Amino acid sequence: MLEQEIKIPASHAASYRIIIGMDILGSLWSRVEADFAGYNKFVVTDENLVSAGHLQKLLGREKAPTFIIKPAGETSKNIDTAVAIIEAMEKAYLGRDTLVVALGGGTVGDIAGFAAAIFKRGVLVLHIPTTTVAQADSSVGGKTGVDSSISKNAFGAFWHPAAVYIDVATLATLDDRQFRAGLVESVKHAIIADSEYFDFLECNLDAVFGRKPDVLEQVANWNCKIKGSVVEADPGEKNLRRILNYGHTIGHAVEAASGFELLHGEAVAIGIIAAGLIEIEMKLAEPGRLERIRQILQKLNVPVTLPKELADKDLIDLIKRDKKAVNKWPKFVLISKIGEVYSHDGQYVVDVAPEVVEKVLDKL
């Protein structure tokens, strides 16, 4: 097993561990009980994890109060689900000595983390991510939230986990579309922070698609190192941490406009291409860079153009509603080269005129 430690001095827990291994899910509950003795455990998962057998494998013969999100996926990522989870914890007579165990993908982690952040003014949450997107990104860093009827992650809180346990064997039950879409976050990490990692992904995608355990462990470890180092430096997203939003500003708008028919990674892939086009418009692009990024995304079989059914959607309006917007318009994360984010006056986000974004959306 591989292990990392993320240090967040200002958080409710000064640090937390990330454990990465292969086929460790069946032994994790005893570890959770040992590491968090004295806490009452409450499991949040979804119906897909039950069907896949992951909940049963985690608990074994043990029992714990459990909330199963139905239906699985983004359509349940709303305030009503968070309230239902909180009320289920109340009905189980749980208090501030509760440990919420989030077993699932990014949606489960976001909802469970948000519920933990606001239950009794905050209880511990532990993540056991089971998808490529959650193991790469959403389980690390403490961002939690649910969607409104208008935009993505409209309600949320920074609530860092007590621990993260990653079993790459759980990825075996993901369908191919979910598996590949989740890898977009890995590509994003490489684009913004590590050109060597980008090279690794280019050369090893076949092994990744083959779900070879040692390669999946390397991918998870690389992702957690990149994400962890950024989070340690800027846990509250004041400046540096904004680089993790690369491709997400337009990506979130596309995702919402699709009615969440597009998976998160698919929408972010479109957002990454949009960011590359903005970089060209702003004279920040190196020759051939966007094409190299486009090729790796195409190998993932994710969209790199705007679907025709979204052509008439008001993406500009959704971008104005972005949770990072100030005066109804957000700043954008751009790169100067693969592995390095563009910064101006020490800031890692820059102003991009609405007309430039409109031009890029037309090109998409």
N, C-alpha and C positions, 0 to 999 in steps of 0.2 A: 504494500500500500504506500501511497504518497501522501505527504502531509504538509500543509502550509498554515501559517498563522497571519491573520489580518489584525492589525493594531488600530483601534479606533478610540483614542484616549477620551474623547468628549462624549462617548456613547454610554448607555446604561451598562454595557459590558465593555471593559477596556480593550478586549481583544476576543477573537473567536477563531476556532480551528476549522480547516477544511480538510477532510479525509477523502482520498480518492482511491478506489480499488475496483477489483473485478469480482463479481458474484459475492458481495459482502452483505446484501440486503437481509438475508436470513439470520445474520448474527448481530444486526444493528440494534434490535430492541433491547437486548441485554446490555449493550454498551450505553444506550440512551438511559436506561434505568440506573446504571452505575454512575454515569457522568452527571446525571441530574436527579440524584437521590433526594427525596424530600419534596419533589415537585409532582403535582398531579398532571398526568399526560392527557391531552385531548388531540385526537388525530383529525386532520382535515384532508380529504382526498376527493377524487371524483369517480364517477361510475366506470370510466375507462380503466382506471387503476384496479378497480375491483374485478372487472372482467379479465384483465391481464393476469390476475393472481398476485399482484404486487402487495396489496394490503394484507392478504393472508400470509404471504411469505414474510413480511415484516413482523407481524404480530405472533405468528406461530400459534401456540396454544394460549398465549396471553390475551387478555381482554382490556380494552380501553374505550371510553366513550368516543364515538366517531361521527363526524358529519360528512356525508357523501354529497358532493355537488352534482346536481342534475339539472339540465344536461351538461355534459362536459364541454369546455370551450369558452370562448370569449363572450358568447351571448349570456352567460351566467355571471360575468364579471361586472357586477353592479352593486349598488348600495343595498338592495334588498337581500342579496345573498350574504353580504357582510353582516347585516342585522340578524338574519336567520342563524348564522353561526354564533353570534354573540348570545342570542337568546337560548340556543342549544347549550352553551356553556353555563348560562345562568340556571337552566333547568337541571343541569347535572351538579348543581351546588358548588361550582368551581369559583375560586377566588384569585387573589393576586399571586398565589403559589402555583399557578398554572403554567405548564409548558405546552404550547401549541406545536404539534408536529405536522408540518406541511409535506405531504407525500404526493408528488405529482409534477406537472410541468409549470411553465411560467404563470399561467392563469391561476392555478391552485396556490402557488407561492405568493402571488400578488394579493389575492383575496385573503388568504390565511394570515399573511403578515400584517395586512391592514387591520383585520379583526383583532389580532394580538395587540397592535399598537393602541387601539382605542378601548379595549376591554379592561374595565377597572383602572383606567388611566395607564394601561400598559403592562403586558405580561410577556414572558420569554417566547420566542419562536425559534424552531429548529427546522432547517430545510433538508429534505431528501429529494433532490431534483431527479426526474426520470426521463427528461427529453433533452435533445441537443441544445435547444435554446435556453433551457433552465440551467443545464450543467455548464454552459458557456458564459452565461450572463446574469439572468434574473435572480438566481439564488444567492448571488454574492453582491453585497453593496448596500443592502438595506432599503432599497426603494420598494414601497408597497403602494397599492392603490386599486381603485375600481373605476369603471367608466361611467360617464353620465349618458343621457340619451343623445347628447350632441357630440361629445368628444371623448377621446381616450385618456384614461388616468386623470380624470377631472378632480377626483377626491383621492387624497393619499397622504402618506407620512413617511419620513425617514425612520426606519425601525430596524436596526441591525440585528442579524440573527445571533443566537447563542452558539450555533455551530452549523456546519454544512457537511453532510455525508453524501458522497457521490459514488454510486455503483454504476459503472458503465455498462454492466450486463443488462440493466433495465432498458437500454436503447434497442435491444433485440426485438422488443414487442412493438416498436414504433413502425407505422407504415412508412413507405418510402418518401411520400410527399412531406410528411411531418419531419422525418429525419433530415432530409436535404434542406428544407426551408430553415430549420433551426441552425444549420451550419453557416447561414449568412452572418450571424453574430460573430462566429469565429473569423470569418473573412474580414468583417469590420474591425475586429481587434487587431488583426495583422495590418490592415491598411493604416490605422491611426497610430500604431505603436511599435511594430516590429517587422521590418522587411524580411528578416530571416524566417520568421513564422509564415509570412506570405509565400516565400520560396518553398517552405516545407509543405504547405497545403497544395501548392501547384503540383509538386512532385509526388504527393502521397494520397491524392483524392481517391484513387482506385482502392487503396487499402482502407481508407475511411469508409467508402461506400460498402466495402466488404465487411465492415464492422469488426475489424481485427482488434482484439482486446488491448494489446500493447499500444497500438496506434491511437485508439480512443482514449486511453489513459494519458498519452502524451498530449493529445489535443485538449483534454480537460485541464491538465496541469498547466499548459501554456496559457490557456484562457484565464484561469484563476490567478496566475501570476500577473498577467497584464491588468486584469480588472482589479485585483487586490492592491496592486501598487498605486493605481490611480485613486482608489477609494481611500487608502491610507493617507494619501497626500491631501485629499479634498473630500472628506466624507459628506459634507453638506452641499456639494455641487455649487460652490461659489465661483470657481473658475476652471481649473484643470479638468475636473470631472465632467465638464460639459463635452469634452471630446468624445465621450461614450455615446453621445447623441448623433454622431456622424450618420447621415442618411435617414435619421429618424424624423426630422421636422416635416419633410415632405412625405416620408414613409408613413407616419402616423395619420396624416391627412388622407392618404390613399387607402389605408386600412379602414378608416372610419367611413370613407365614401363608398367603399365596397360592401358596407353593411357587415364587415368582418367575414365576408366570404373569402377574401384573401387572407392567408396566414400571415402572422406578424413578420416572419422572415421574408416572405414573398414581397410584402409591401416595402420593407426596408431595402430589399434589393433594388426596387425601383427608385427608392430614395437615394441610394448610393450612386446610381447612374445619374440621377438628377444633380447630386452634389458635384459629380465629375463634370457635367455640362456647365454648371455654374462656375466651376474653376476655370474652364476654358473661356467662358465669357469674361472672367475677371483676370485673364492672363496669368493664372497660377499653375497651369497644367504643363507637364513635360510631354514631349511628343510620344505618342503610343501608350501613355499611362492608362487612360480610360479604356482603351481597347484591351489591355491586359486584365484589368479588373472585370470588364464585361465578359471576357472569355471564361474566367473562373466561375463567375455567377451562372453563365450558360451551362457549364459543366454540372452545376448543382441542379439544373433544370428548373430554375426559378425565373419569373418574368423580369425582363429588362426594359420593357416598354409599358406604357400605360394601356391597360385593357380598353378596348373600344367602348364597352358599356360605361366606362367612367369618363369618357370624353366630355360629356355634358354636365358632369358634376362640378360644383363650385368649390374646387380645391383651395382657391385663394381664401374663401371665407373660412374654411376649416383651418387653414394655416394661421389666420388671424386669431383663432380661438386656441391656438397652441398654449399649453400651460406655462411655457417659458416666455410667452409674448409680453412685451412692454409697449404700451400705447398701440395695442392691436397689431403688433408685428414682431416676430421673433428675430433674433440674430442666428447666424448659421455657422456650423462647424465645417471647415474646409481643410484640405491637406496641401502641403507644399511639395511633398513627395511621398511615395509609399513608405510607411513607417514613421511619418512625421507630420503632425498637424500644424497648419499655418497659424502663426500668432502675430498679433499687431499690438504694440505697446504692452506686451505681457499678457494680453487677453487672448483666449483660445476660441472666441466667437467673434464674428465680424458682421458688419452691416451689409446686407444684400438688398438692393432696391426691388420693390415689388414688380416693376416692369421686367427686370432680369429674370425673376422667378416665373413670371407669366410666359416669357419667351422660351424658357427651358421646358415648361409644361407643354407648350405647343410642340416642341421638338420630341417630347416623349410620346 
